[in-house]
Amino acid sequence: MDAHQWDARYAAAAASGIWAHAAPRIVQEVVATLPPGRALDLGCGDGRTTRLLAARGWTVTAVDFSAEALAIAVRVTTEAADRVTWLQADVTTLAPRAGQHLVVATYLHLPEPALRRVLATAAASLVPGGTLLVLGHDVENLATGAPGPTDPSLLYTPELLAGAVGGLEVVRCERVRRGPDDAETHGPVSGGEAVDTVLVATAPA
Ligand SMILES: C[S@@+](CC[C@H](N)C(=O)[O-])C[C@H]1O[C@@H](n2cnc3c(N)ncnc32)[C@H](O)[C@@H]1O
């Protein structure tokens, strides 16, 4: 999907109010283990992870190519908004932004070559010891009936993510399931448990 297609989705979501506003549970759990620093949120959407980070004291650069997403993000980010820089840009062509203690990408689904470029940019942006956190729909999600992209070439597997972050130390890379109990933070799950892939990796110290 290009930026205009995402703009249309955000305009519709803003009207119906269906998208989740809290950061994903796993993101909340990982962030709770880290001291605040500088963070980059790639494909930030309407900013739910950026808001969590800013509220916890992080200085965040939040990047998305959808003007509509960023307009919503600016409007709904009230706490610690001065710690956030919203940047309208294509993450597949973004230059590394050195000095990040954390780079996050959640539910950013791209063709594999583009995803690999983004993850290389993310890795090159980290300080020694910095953390990369990636979360998205796993290819096994297709069999569950839960929402998410239906093109398997856009979906994650643990092997794909672990193989795309050479040079980083993989701390955690696995499938995780979420069901109705996670609806508050992920939006409603219909048709069964959803399956995500999560990757946590660190830059060599
Ligand atoms: C499913 S949304 C996820 C948003 C957010 N990370 C979250 O978890 O709520 C995917 C986001 O990635 C953005 N996106 C997709 N491709 C992009 C690209 N090439 N450059 C920048 N943003 C992109 C879309 O505009 C959209 O906001």
The ligand as a Gaussian input file, in Angstrom:
#p B3LYP/6-31G(d) Opt

LIG

0 1
 C       -0.584000      -1.272000      10.290000
 S        0.018000       0.353000      10.474000
 C        0.884000       0.213000      12.020000
 C        1.065000       1.545000      12.687000
 C        1.742000       1.493000      14.045000
 N        3.094000       1.013000      13.961000
 C        0.923000       0.663000      15.014000
 O        1.345000      -0.436000      15.386000
 O       -0.155000       1.131000      15.408000
 C        1.397000       0.446000       9.306000
 C        1.947000       1.850000       9.177000
 O        3.130000       1.827000       8.381000
 C        3.108000       2.964000       7.539000
 N        3.957000       2.665000       6.390000
 C        3.825000       1.638000       5.510000
 N        4.805000       1.679000       4.596000
 C        5.571000       2.765000       4.905000
 C        6.721000       3.353000       4.324000
 N        7.298000       2.805000       3.232000
 N        7.248000       4.453000       4.889000
 C        6.658000       5.003000       5.997000
 N        5.574000       4.508000       6.581000
 C        5.028000       3.389000       6.049000
 C        1.652000       3.178000       7.188000
 O        1.376000       4.487000       6.781000
 C        0.991000       2.824000       8.507000
 O        0.869000       3.952000       9.321000

